Amino acid sequence: MTKNISIIIGSLRRGSYARKIAHNVIDYFPEDYDARIVEIRDLPLYDFDYDDPEVTDRLTPPEYARFRETIKASDGVLFITPENNRTIPACLKNAIDIGSKPNSDVAWKRLPAGIISHSVGRMGGYSSQKNLRLALSYFDMPTPGQPEVFLSQSPTLLDENDKFAQESTVRFLQDYIMRFLTVVTNAARVRGSVR
């Protein structure tokens, strides 16, 4: 049975390194996984009035509903994000907030998560990944253990065809994807045993 993996990119820029990394990583999933990029570009800014039952004059945007249903139908989610001002980009935080409501039906709850952060500098998006992990911990989302993935100096990692230039980078990321999928498989077993 095919498992669905949602890939969320923490950048809206069409030519972002995060998007290029995502397109490489998609190829590392086995055939029985359907890994797809879930776009967050058109999500309206989160406003609790949309989800407050006491506010009757503001309807929940259809973009919210589609995004939430897509995440809930996923077996796991892979975040690929740069770092903006030592934290996660605003678009990614917005998507997390949208998936966190309504309180009775949180899309992220116990969903396996993988995180790949990057930066054009030497820190590899360390601060963004730590801030993202903090946000996701609220939803009890299992993640792979060490080693974490911090891709530093991201422009140097890609060749002229936007493929990874070093085989060692490919092997490292392939290993991470396999470890992430182990978390996905284990979480599916737990869900199955609870039913």
C-alpha positions in Angstrom: 0.0 0.0 0.0 1.4 3.4 -1.0 2.2 5.8 1.7 1.8 9.6 1.2 4.6 12.0 2.2 4.0 15.7 2.1 7.0 17.9 1.5 6.7 21.4 2.8 9.2 24.0 1.6 9.9 26.9 3.9 10.5 29.3 1.0 8.2 30.9 -1.5 10.9 31.9 -4.0 10.6 29.9 -7.2 14.4 29.4 -7.5 15.1 28.8 -3.8 17.8 26.4 -2.7 15.2 24.7 -0.5 13.1 24.0 -3.5 16.1 22.6 -5.5 17.0 20.4 -2.5 13.4 19.2 -2.4 13.4 18.2 -6.0 16.6 16.2 -5.5 15.3 14.5 -2.3 12.0 13.4 -3.9 14.0 10.9 -6.0 15.3 9.2 -2.9 11.9 7.9 -1.8 11.1 4.2 -2.7 8.4 3.4 -5.3 5.8 2.6 -2.7 5.9 6.2 -1.4 4.2 9.1 -3.0 6.2 12.1 -2.0 4.8 15.4 -3.2 5.5 19.1 -2.5 2.5 20.7 -0.8 2.6 24.4 -1.7 2.0 26.9 1.1 2.3 30.1 -1.1 -1.5 30.8 -1.2 -2.4 30.2 2.4 -3.9 33.3 3.9 -2.3 34.6 7.1 -3.6 32.7 10.1 -6.4 34.4 11.9 -8.2 32.6 14.8 -11.4 34.3 13.9 -11.7 31.8 11.0 -11.8 28.9 13.5 -13.7 30.6 16.4 -17.2 29.2 16.5 -18.4 32.5 18.1 -17.3 34.5 15.1 -20.0 33.9 12.5 -19.2 36.6 9.9 -15.8 35.1 8.8 -15.8 31.8 7.0 -12.8 29.5 7.1 -10.8 30.0 3.9 -11.0 27.0 1.5 -7.2 27.1 1.3 -7.1 26.2 5.1 -9.4 23.3 4.6 -7.5 21.9 1.6 -4.2 22.2 3.4 -5.4 20.6 6.6 -7.0 17.7 4.8 -3.8 17.1 2.8 -1.7 17.0 5.9 -4.1 14.7 7.7 -4.1 12.3 4.7 -0.3 12.1 4.9 1.7 9.3 6.5 4.5 11.8 7.2 5.8 15.3 6.4 9.2 16.4 5.4 10.1 20.0 6.0 12.9 21.5 3.9 13.6 25.1 5.0 16.1 27.9 5.0 16.8 30.2 7.9 15.4 33.7 8.0 16.7 36.1 10.7 17.7 33.2 12.9 14.3 31.5 12.9 11.9 29.8 10.5 10.5 31.7 7.6 7.1 33.4 8.2 5.4 31.4 5.5 6.4 28.1 7.2 5.2 29.4 10.7 1.9 30.4 9.1 1.5 26.9 7.6 2.2 25.3 11.0 -0.3 27.6 12.7 -3.0 26.8 10.2 -2.4 23.0 10.7 -2.6 23.5 14.4 -6.3 24.4 14.4 -9.0 23.6 15.2 -7.9 22.3 18.6 -10.2 19.3 18.3 -8.7 18.2 15.0 -5.0 19.2 14.7 -3.5 18.1 11.4 0.0 17.7 12.8 -0.8 15.5 15.8 1.6 12.6 16.1 2.5 12.9 12.4 6.1 11.7 11.7 8.3 14.6 10.6 11.6 14.9 8.9 13.6 18.2 8.8 16.3 19.3 6.4 17.5 22.8 7.0 20.0 24.8 4.9 21.7 28.1 4.7 24.0 29.9 2.4 26.4 30.4 5.4 28.2 27.8 7.5 25.5 27.1 10.1 23.3 25.1 7.9 20.1 26.6 9.1 20.8 25.5 12.7 18.5 28.2 14.3 15.6 27.5 11.9 15.7 23.8 12.5 15.8 24.2 16.3 12.9 26.7 16.2 11.0 24.3 13.9 11.6 21.4 16.3 10.4 23.5 19.1 7.1 24.3 17.3 6.6 20.6 16.2 7.3 19.2 19.7 3.9 20.7 20.8 2.2 18.2 18.5 4.1 15.2 19.6 5.5 14.6 16.2 8.2 11.8 16.1 11.4 12.6 14.2 14.5 10.7 13.2 17.4 10.9 15.7 21.0 11.8 15.0 22.5 12.8 12.8 20.3 15.8 12.0 20.6 17.5 8.6 22.1 21.0 8.4 23.2 21.8 4.9 25.7 24.6 5.0 26.8 26.8 2.1 23.9 25.5 0.0 24.9 27.2 -3.3 28.1 25.1 -3.4 26.2 21.8 -3.0 24.5 22.0 -6.4 26.0 21.7 -9.8 24.9 23.6 -13.0 21.9 21.2 -13.3 20.8 21.8 -9.7 21.8 18.3 -8.7 24.0 17.6 -5.7 27.6 17.9 -6.8 29.1 15.5 -4.2 28.1 11.8 -3.9 28.7 12.1 -0.1 25.8 14.6 0.1 23.6 12.2 -1.8 24.4 9.3 0.4 23.9 11.3 3.6 20.5 12.5 2.5 19.5 9.1 1.2 20.3 7.7 4.6 18.3 10.4 6.3 15.3 9.7 4.1 15.5 6.0 5.0 15.7 6.8 8.7 12.7 9.1 8.3 10.7 6.4 6.6 11.5 4.0 9.5 9.9 6.5 11.8 6.9 6.7 9.4 6.6 2.9 9.3 6.8 2.6 13.1 4.2 5.3 13.6 1.9 3.5 11.2 2.3 0.3 13.3 1.4 2.1 16.5 -1.7 3.7 14.8 -2.7 0.3 13.6 -2.4 -1.3 17.0 -4.4 1.5 18.6 -7.4 1.0 16.3 
